[in-house]
């Protein structure tokens, strides 16, 4: 198994090679080699191992995960390890394509079938004969296209748009991918339940980069090793990259490394050279307000629990400088209480404070109206009915009028 992070594919660079442009009419189907998948995490290695086991058969595979995690690479890995590896691998992006165009792309069309149909065209399903068809963003198919594709899955027959001729039998392996929850789409009436079950024979979930931080360093090293200009990141900068949430996943990381390579003045890149959004506790990502607050709280919580931040040295100044809102602080406290099952004393230790700061911490939260009720995080009472002694002290309650004097 390759020991590299998710998201780097040698074949992805082929369109940039000058020698490729000398071919006047390359075949649409591609025959891919094994993709370069970079990563050291246990999760990534387990995914690759599962993909290689699945490759031995012809079972349909549904790959799910956020945009930019490398779902297409897993599909190519399955194809490259299968007995169909010498046959075409054809990828179809179902998102952003009109229903008519997608139908023509998949099933082909005959001359005169519609405006601009000046000649017969072989569809991608037929181009993938004996190989693999990869349906990316399958959840974006219209209901009509879903019905048509379900019919194809049942009998393997295709009929070009506008054709009255006999249908053609096609033998392809189907791999689908989506960044959406198909079960929720089914519940909302946007996706056919029968098609979901036909596609979801083997389910592979590719976790986001923030759930496999071990892969970040390997990804950075891989990109740096391939760059025309050599730079080195300090340990502090690498740690900041490892603790960042990476909402754009591997694609975002690749862009950040490329930016550092060409914009850094010195060959040694420190944390001060990183984009501001990558710094712990900062987030310039364009997200809904609630999601931004959750993300900031997650970033701070991770920095506090892994020891790179302490509450009084980092979070407290951010709050006083108005870089953190009350709601941000409440979200952070909620994560602490959820982790300690409602124990404020344990939260104090979790956030890098000595036990003697317990009352100081509660007074600070109470003064600024940021106390969170610990009871909703408590586990059921013990069998002897004892109540834990850690309760919010009276002085920790928000002062009257405090909420009105500070915006949340």
N, C-alpha and C positions, 0 to 999 in steps of 0.2 A: 504493500500500500504506500502511496506517495505521502511523504511527510511534509507537505507544503500547505498555507492558508487558502481559503475558498475564494475563488474569484479571478484566478489568473489563467488565461487560456492562450496557449501559443497561437492557435488557429485564428484567434480574434484579431491578430495583427496582420494577417495575410493581405487584406485589401490595401495596406499601406506600402507593400513591397512593389517597387517599380517593375520588377520582372513579371508580376502578375498582370499588369495592365497591357502587356504585349499580346495577350490572348484575346482575339476579337470576340469570341462567343463562348465563354466558359459555361459548362453545364450547370443548371440551377442546383441539382442535388450535390451534396458534398459527402466525401468519405473522410471522416475525421479520425485522427489518431487519438490516443488517450489524452484527455485534457490534463493540464498541470493544475492540480488542486493543492493549495498551500495551506498548511495548518498543523498544529501540534495538539489540539484539544482532543480529549477523549470523545466528545460528542461528534466531532468531524470524522475522526477515524472510524467510529461506529457507523456513521452514515455511509462512508465509502465502502466499508465491509458489507453492509446490507445491499448497497447498489451492485456490488460485484456478485453477490449471491443471487440477487434477482436477475442479473444479466444472463444466467444460465438457461432460463426459460423464456416464455413468451407472454407472461402475465402482464396485464396492463398496469401501469404505474401512475399514481397521482403524487406529484411533488408540490408541497406547499411551503410557504415562507414569505417574508417581506421582500419588497423590491430590492434588488442589489445583493442578495445573499448568495447567488450562484446556482439557482435552480436549473438553469440551462446546462451548467457544467455537470451536474449529477446526471442529467438526461444523456449527455454525451458520454459520460463514464459508463453508463449502462450499455449504451450502444457499442462502445469500443470493446467491451468485454464479452459481448454476445456473439453467437454464431453468425449474426448478421453484420458483423463489423466491416466486412468487405463490400457491403451494399450501401446504398445512399442513406444518409441521415438528413431529413428534410424538416426544417423548423418553420412553423407558421405562427405569426403573431395575430391572435384573434382580437386584440384591443385596437381601437381606433380605425377599424376597417368596416366599411359599410357592409350590410348583409349581402347585397348583390355581389360585391367584389370578393368577399370571403367565400361565397358559394363558388364563384368562378375560380378562385385560387385553389380551392380544395378539389373540386370535381372537374375543373376544366370547362371549356365551352367550344362550340362550333362556330364557324364563320356565319355572321349575320344574326347571331343569337340576341344581340343587343347593340346599341350604338357603340362604335369604335371596335366592335368585334370583327376585324378585317381578315382574320385567319383563324383556323382551328388552334386551340391551345390545350396542351396536356396539363391536367390538374396535378397538384402536389401529391395527392394520394397515389396517383399512378406513377409519378416520378419516384416515389419512395418504394416502389415495388420490391419486395423481398428485404426491404430495409426497415427503417424506423421513421415514423411521423411524430414530430414533437409539437404539440399544441400548447403554445405559451399563452397565458392569460385566458384560459378556456372559459372562465366564468363570465367573460364579456361577450360570449356568443349570444345572439338573439335566440328567443325561444323557438323560432322557426328553424334556425340553423341547428339548434340542439336536436330537434326532431329528425332532421335530415341526417345528422351525424349518427344518431342512435340507430337509424335504419341501416346505415352503412355498417355499424358494429355488429348488427344482427346477421347480416348476410354477406358482408364483404364486397358488395356490388356498388359500382359508381356509374352514374350516367351524366355526361357533360351537359351543361346548360344549353338548352335549345336543340338537343339531339333526340331524334325518335328512333335511333338505332338500338340494337341489343346492348344491354348493360355489360360492363367489363368487370371481371372478377379481380380483386386486388388482395395481395397477401402482404400486410404490413403489421409491424408492432406499434402499438399506440402508447405514447407517454404524454401525459398532460401536466400542466403546472398552473398554479394560480397563487396570487397573494391575498385572495379573499377566502372567507369562511364559507365553503359550499353549503354546509348545513344551514347556516343563517340565510344564504341566498335561496335555498329551497323553501325555508319557512316564510320568506318574503314573497315567494311566488316568482322569483327571477331565474330559477334554475330547476331543471327537471330532476326529480328525485330518482327516477329510473336510470337516467344518464349518470348521475353521481355515483350510483352503486356499480354501474358498468365500468366506470373509470377508476374507482377507488378499490381496486383489487389489492394492490400493495401500496401503502401510504408511506411516503418518506417526507418527514418535516425537517427542513433546513433551518436551524435556529438563527436568530439575528446575531450580528457580530458582538453585541453587548453581552450576550449570554455565553460567549466563548472568547473571553478576553485574552486567553493564552495564544490565540491565533494572530493577534494584532502585531506583536513583535516580529513574528515570522513573515507576515505580509509586508511589513515595512522593510525588513532586511531583503526580501525578495525584490521589491521594487527598486531599492537603492542599488542592489547588485547589478541591475539591468540598465541603470541610468548612464547617460553619456558623461554627466558630471558627478564626481564622487563627493558626498557629504557624509557627516556622521552626526547622529543625534545624541545629546547627552542623556544620561540615565533619567534625569528629571523630566526631560521632554518625552522620552519613551513611556514613562509612567503616566504622564498626562494623557498620552494617546491611548494607553490601555484602560484608563478609567473613564474616558469619554464614551457617550452612549452610541455614537455612530448611527443616527437615524437613517442615513443613506447607505449604511452597511459598507460592503467592500468597495463599491464604486466610489463612495465618498472618500474612503481612506486612500484609494489610488489617486484621486484628484488632489488631496491634501499633500501627499508625498511629492507628487509632481510639482505642485506649487512651491514647496520648500526647496526643491532641487534648483529651481530656476530663479527664485526671488531672494534666497538667502545670500547676504553679502559674504559671510565667512563660511568656511568649510565645516565648522563646528556649529551645529544648530541647537540652541538652548530653548527652554520653555518660553522665554520672552519673544522668540521668533514665531511661535505658533499662532494661528488665527485665534482671536479672542474667544470664539465660541467653544474652543477645545479645552480651555482652562477649567479646572474644577470649580463648580458652582456657577459657571457662566453658560448661557445658552442663547444664541442668536437665531436658532432654527425657527422657521416660519411655521408655527403650529397654533392650533386653537389655544386660547388662554388657559383652559383647564389642563390641557395636555402639557403646555409649557411648564405650569406649576408642578405637575407630577414629575416631569422630566428633571426639573431643577432639584426637587426634593430627592429624587433617586440619585442624582449626581452627588449631592451633598452627603446623603446617607452612606453611600459607598465610600466616599473620601474619609468620612468620620470613622467608619467601621474598619477600614483597612489601615488606619493610622496615619494617612497622609495629611489629614486635617485634624484639628482639635476645635472644640466648640468655642472656647473663649478667644483663641488666637485667630480664628478664621471666620466662623459663622457670625459671631457677635459683632465684629466690625462691619461685615457686609450688611447686617441688619441696621446698624446705626447709621451707615452711609446711604441707606435706602436702596441698596442694590438687592435686598431681599424684602419682600412684603410680609405683612402679618400672615397672609394665607400661605406663603412659601414656608414660613417657620412652622405654622400649624401642620402642614403636610409633612414636614420633616419629623416633628414630634410624633405624629401619627405612625410613621414608619418605625420609629423607635419603640413605641408602645406595642405595635403589632409584633415586633421581634421579641419583646420581653414579656409578652402576655399581660400587658397593663402594669408593669412594675416600673415606676418612675425612678426608683433608686438604681435599678439595673440600666435604665436609659442613661443616667448620669455616667456610669462606668463605660457604657457602650460608646458614648460620645467623647471619650477621652478625658473625662473630668475625674478628680479624686472624690471619694465618698463625702468628704467634708463640704463639697460644693452643692450638696443636695438642696439645702434651703435657698442658697443663692440662685440656683437654677430655677426653682419654682417661683421665687420672688420675681425674677426677671420675666418669666412667662406671664405671671399674674399682672405685673405692672403694665405690660404691653398687650394684654388681652389675648394671649396665645395659649392659654391652658386648654388642653384637650382632655375630655372625660375619659379616665382610664378604664371605667367599668365595662365598656363595650368590647374591650380587648381581653378581659379576664376570662380564663377557662372556668368551667363549672366548679362550684365549691367542692372542697375535698370531702371525703366520706365522714370526717368527724365534725363537719360543719364549721370548721375554723375559718376565720376571715383573715386574709393577709394584712399585716400591719401597715404596709406601704400605701398610704392614702394621701391625697392632696391636702396639704396643710391649709388652715384657714387663711394664712397670709398669702397663699399662692393664688387666691381667687382674684379675678380681674377687678380692679377698682371701679367704683361706680363712675360712669361718665367716661371711662377710659376708651371705650370703643368709639365714642363719638369724636374723640380728639385726634385719632390717628386713622387715616384711610386704610382699609384692608388691602 
